[in-house]
């Protein structure tokens, strides 16, 4: 879909974020956005739908990056070239409760996140391939 194909009466431009909330068990979340017209949008969903929403937004970010690179691969905000903008800014590890796998989440300076799911055997291989740090 191209920008402008949505009903312009319902489109609001995000200007910032509102605080988020979680139920005690972490199964339901609330989060929101401040918009340029000074209104607020608050959303609520279960943890599974939140994961799907994150994947959805990551898909949009990756498609936008692909289009930016196609238009101008040397642009200032193009992450595809070798520069500091490709560096990982943050890394998080999430292990499943059964210990079958771990997911490494890497966030680049531009905010785009990539994830990599690894089995315990692959984690051992990765750690074994790293040089010792003194």
Residue, then its C-alpha position, 0 to 999 in steps of 0.5 A: x500500500x502506498x502512503x495516502x491510500x488510507x482514509x486521511x480522516x483516520x490517519x494521525x501522525x505519531x509525535x511521541x510515546x505514552x507510558x505503557x502498562x502491564x498486568x501483574x502476570x504480563x499477559x496484557x499490555x497497554x501502550x500509546x502514542x501522542x499525536x501531532x494534533x495533541x490527542x493520545x491513542x492508547x492500545x491494549x492487547x495480549x502478549x501474543x498480539x503484541x508480538x505480532x504487532x512488533x513483527x508487523x512494525x519490523x516488516x514495515x521498517x525493513x520495507x521502508x529501508x529497502x525502498x530508501x536504499x533503492x532510491x538513494x543507497x548513499x543517502x545519509x540515513x541509508x543503513x546499507x552502506x558500511x558506516x557507523x549507522x550499521x552498528x548494533x546499539x543494543x542487544x537483548x537475549x530472550x530464552x524460552x522457559x523450556x531451554x530449547x532456544x534463545x533469541x538474540x535481539x539486536x537494535x541498530x542505531x536507527x531503531x530497526x531491530x533484527x532477531x536471531x533464534x539460536x538453539x543451545x548447541x548454536x550458542x555453544x558454537x558461537x561462544x566457542x568461536x569468540x576470542x578470549x577477552x582479557 
